[in-house]
Amino acid sequence: MGFARNQADEQEARRQVAIEIAVRVGLLKCCEDHHYEFDPLEDNFEDAYRLANPLISKGDPQVNLFNGDRKALTDLLQKINQDFGEACPGCEKREKE
């Protein structure tokens, strides 16, 4: 169980790095009120790649989990927005009340 848990923890940590990069370039947005990420449907993948690639090349500590594997990071960025809705869940809930 230890190995599986460590692997799951590493995958989640990689996912968090990809989310941070996606938010920095506008691929994802973060609601200022509820702090949930959501997909504004801007599909800003090229900007995400332009930020991620130099981070990998420089060995930036933010992307150390990827061990220089640029493809792993860009692949994750390519599908990260699939995990998010088009609006903040907190705002949607508030609107329904």
N, C-alpha and C positions, 0 to 999 in steps of 0.2 A: 504494500500500500504506500510506502514511503516514496518509492520511485514515481508512481502514478501521481501522487499528490504534488511532488516537486515539479513534475512535468506540467501539471495543470496550473500550478502557481506561475511557472515561467510563461506559459501561454497567456495567462491573464495579464502578467506584467508587460509582455510584448503588445498585447491589445491596448493596454493603457497608454503606452508610448505612441502607438498609431493614432489613438484618439487625440492625444495632445497635439500631435503634428497636424491632424485633420482640422482641429479647432483653430490652430494658429493660422492656417491658410484659408479658412472659410469653407472647407469641405463639409465640416460639421459646425454647428453653432451651439453655444452654451447659453441657456436661458439665465438671464441675470437675476430673476426672481426665485427660480426653483433649482438652479444649478444642474439641470438635466441637459444632456446633449441631444440634438435633433438634427435631421438632415434637411437643410434649406433647399435641396434640389438644385444646387448650383454646379454639381459635378466638377469641382475644381481639382481634378486629379493631377493635372500637369503641374500646378503650383505645389501640390503635396509632394510630387516626385522631385521637383526642383529644390525643395527644402530638405527632403530625406536623403537624397544622394550625397550632397556635401557633408551632411552629418555623419554618414557612414564613412566617407572618404577621410574625414578628419579624425575619425575615431572618437567622436563626441560621446561623453559619458551617458547622455540621454539614450543613445542607441546601442550601448555596449551589449545588451541582451541579444542582439542580432549577430554578434561575432563577425562583423564585416559582411554579412550576407545581405547585400542590397536587394536581391530578388525577394527574399522572405519579407522584408519590410514593404517593398512596393506592392507585392501581392496582397499583403494584409491591408494596405491603404486602399487598394482597388475594391475590396469588398467590405471595408469597415462600415460604410454608410448603410449597408443592407441590414445592420443590426439596430437601426434607429428609425423611428417614425418621422413624419414630415413636420411635426410640431412637438413642442414641449408637452410631455404627459401631464405635468402639473397645471399648465395653462389650459389644456383641454379639459381636465377634470373640473377646474374652476368655472369654465364656460358652461359646462353641463349642469352645474348646481344652481 
